[in-house]
Amino acid sequence: MMELAGAYWEDGFATFVHGFMEVTVNDTIRVADVDPDGWNGDFEVVMCTGTSCRVVMADDPGAWVSGGTVEVI
C-alpha cells in the first residue's frame, strides 16, 4: 500500500500519483481515505507508470484535497 501524493481528473479519467509500486494495465487498484470521498473506490488500471495510475472515472470527483492510499488488489 502506498500513500497518494496527489490525484487529478480530466475528460473521464482520473490519475493517481504515488510512490513507485508494481502495477500494470488491467490490474485493479483500491483507493481509500481520500478527501473528498468521490476519489475512493476500486478501479481497473488503463494506463500506468511506476509512479502513477490512470483509471476510468466518468464523473469529476472534485479537486483532490489531501490524504489517501492506493494498493493493488
Rosetta silent file (secondary structure, phi, psi, omega in degrees, C-alpha in Angstrom):
SEQUENCE: MMELAGAYWEDGFATFVHGFMEVTVNDTIRVADVDPDGWNGDFEVVMCTGTSCRVVMADDPGAWVSGGTVEVI
SCORE:     score description
SCORE:     0.000 S_00000001
   1 L     0.000  138.316 -178.987    0.000    0.000    0.000 S_00000001
   2 E  -123.485  149.053  172.467    1.261    3.451   -0.920 S_00000001
   3 E   -80.039  143.596  176.923    0.236    6.918    0.172 S_00000001
   4 E   -78.572  140.690  174.008   -1.103    9.173   -2.553 S_00000001
   5 E   -98.234  -14.192  179.931    0.880   12.270   -3.440 S_00000001
   6 E   169.951  171.515  177.499   -1.986   13.679   -5.495 S_00000001
   7 E  -156.479  146.247  174.589   -4.825   12.978   -7.896 S_00000001
   8 E  -146.590  155.220 -176.884   -6.398   14.775  -10.802 S_00000001
   9 E  -120.877  139.407  176.012   -9.357   14.246  -13.126 S_00000001
  10 E  -157.857  126.812  172.089   -9.647   15.111  -16.810 S_00000001
  11 L    50.788   45.244  175.477  -12.051   14.090  -19.577 S_00000001
  12 L    86.150    8.050  178.631  -13.425   10.954  -17.889 S_00000001
  13 E  -129.343  143.657  172.881  -10.135    9.713  -16.455 S_00000001
  14 E  -112.303  141.197  175.012   -8.562   10.019  -13.015 S_00000001
  15 E  -119.023  127.496  177.995   -4.821    9.865  -12.446 S_00000001
  16 E  -106.585  128.487 -178.727   -3.456    8.894   -9.048 S_00000001
  17 E  -105.155  131.273 -174.079    0.116    9.915   -8.228 S_00000001
  18 E  -150.909  174.349  172.371    2.034    7.763   -5.740 S_00000001
  19 L   -68.393  171.806 -176.824    5.475    6.436   -4.897 S_00000001
  20 L   -61.583  131.416  172.615    6.908    3.634   -7.020 S_00000001
  21 L  -151.614  153.552  178.791    4.863    0.419   -6.989 S_00000001
  22 L   -75.442  112.358  177.603    4.423   -2.586   -9.236 S_00000001
  23 L  -149.551  142.184 -179.810    1.213   -2.067  -11.188 S_00000001
  24 L  -131.024  163.044  176.089    0.217   -2.995  -14.736 S_00000001
  25 L   -55.977  139.558 -178.477   -2.656   -2.285  -17.115 S_00000001
  26 L    80.954   -6.255  170.143   -5.789   -4.289  -16.189 S_00000001
  27 L   -65.383  155.183  172.442   -4.763   -4.568  -12.510 S_00000001
  28 E  -104.165  130.781  177.152   -7.436   -3.478  -10.044 S_00000001
  29 E  -113.437  151.960  174.357   -6.425   -0.858   -7.528 S_00000001
  30 E  -113.603  124.883  176.743   -8.173    0.212   -4.336 S_00000001
  31 E  -110.918  129.654 -175.584   -8.066    3.890   -3.417 S_00000001
  32 E  -140.793  158.441  171.706   -9.141    4.773    0.135 S_00000001
  33 E    64.349   28.999  177.965   -9.165    7.616    2.669 S_00000001
  34 E   -91.389  144.788  171.132   -9.053   10.451    0.115 S_00000001
  35 E  -111.372  118.234    5.471  -10.648   13.827    0.773 S_00000001
  36 L   -83.002  165.113 -172.634  -13.087   14.296   -0.922 S_00000001
  37 H   -63.623  -21.793 -178.052  -14.693   10.862   -0.827 S_00000001
  38 H   -59.902  -17.736  178.493  -15.541   10.783   -4.572 S_00000001
  39 H   -80.296  -19.463 -172.799  -11.986    9.618   -5.305 S_00000001
  40 L   -78.845  144.622  176.462  -12.322    6.427   -3.237 S_00000001
  41 E   152.478 -175.821  176.383  -13.149    3.046   -4.755 S_00000001
  42 E  -105.759  132.156 -173.599  -11.871    0.066   -6.723 S_00000001
  43 E  -138.735  146.691  173.036  -10.750    0.785  -10.284 S_00000001
  44 E   -87.396  130.290 -178.255   -9.263   -1.066  -13.255 S_00000001
  45 E   -75.704  128.893  178.370   -5.983    0.480  -14.405 S_00000001
  46 E  -108.445  -16.382  175.760   -5.991    1.612  -18.060 S_00000001
  47 E  -157.248  145.850 -179.745   -2.547    3.254  -18.096 S_00000001
  48 E  -153.984  155.035  168.061    0.340    3.260  -15.659 S_00000001
  49 L  -125.916 -174.926  177.028    3.887    4.320  -14.985 S_00000001
  50 L   -67.181  -21.454 -174.037    5.937    3.364  -11.959 S_00000001
  51 L  -126.049   13.658  174.778    4.553    6.345  -10.048 S_00000001
  52 E  -155.961  155.199  176.854    1.022    6.916  -11.367 S_00000001
  53 E  -131.700  136.430  175.168   -2.113    5.027  -12.390 S_00000001
  54 E  -111.731  135.715 -178.759   -4.860    6.199  -14.739 S_00000001
  55 E  -133.834  159.577  173.551   -8.380    4.809  -14.406 S_00000001
  56 E   -76.381  129.380  175.527  -11.771    5.471  -15.985 S_00000001
  57 L  -146.368  100.544 -171.290  -13.846    7.797  -13.790 S_00000001
  58 L   -60.322  -41.396 -174.991  -16.852    9.192  -15.630 S_00000001
  59 L  -104.997  141.900  177.363  -17.736   11.962  -13.175 S_00000001
  60 L   -67.197  119.500 -178.223  -15.443   14.654  -11.816 S_00000001
  61 L   -82.477    0.474 -174.723  -14.994   13.894   -8.083 S_00000001
  62 L    94.307  167.816 -177.917  -13.868   17.439   -7.295 S_00000001
  63 L   -65.827  135.643  173.804  -10.376   18.679   -6.578 S_00000001
  64 L   -63.370  130.562 -179.382   -8.138   16.328   -4.583 S_00000001
  65 L  -102.434  -53.068 -178.044   -7.612   17.943   -1.188 S_00000001
  66 E  -172.242  168.189  169.913   -5.479   15.505    0.785 S_00000001
  67 E    75.643 -175.641  174.728   -4.806   12.010    2.004 S_00000001
  68 E   110.416  151.184  173.985   -5.383    8.645    0.521 S_00000001
  69 E  -131.694  157.730  177.008   -3.758    5.307   -0.089 S_00000001
  70 E  -137.105  140.292  176.088   -3.573    3.094   -3.158 S_00000001
  71 E  -149.952  152.145  174.154   -2.922   -0.641   -3.428 S_00000001
  72 E   -81.682  132.992  179.402   -3.238   -3.380   -6.000 S_00000001
  73 L  -118.573    0.000    0.000   -5.959   -5.863   -5.038 S_00000001
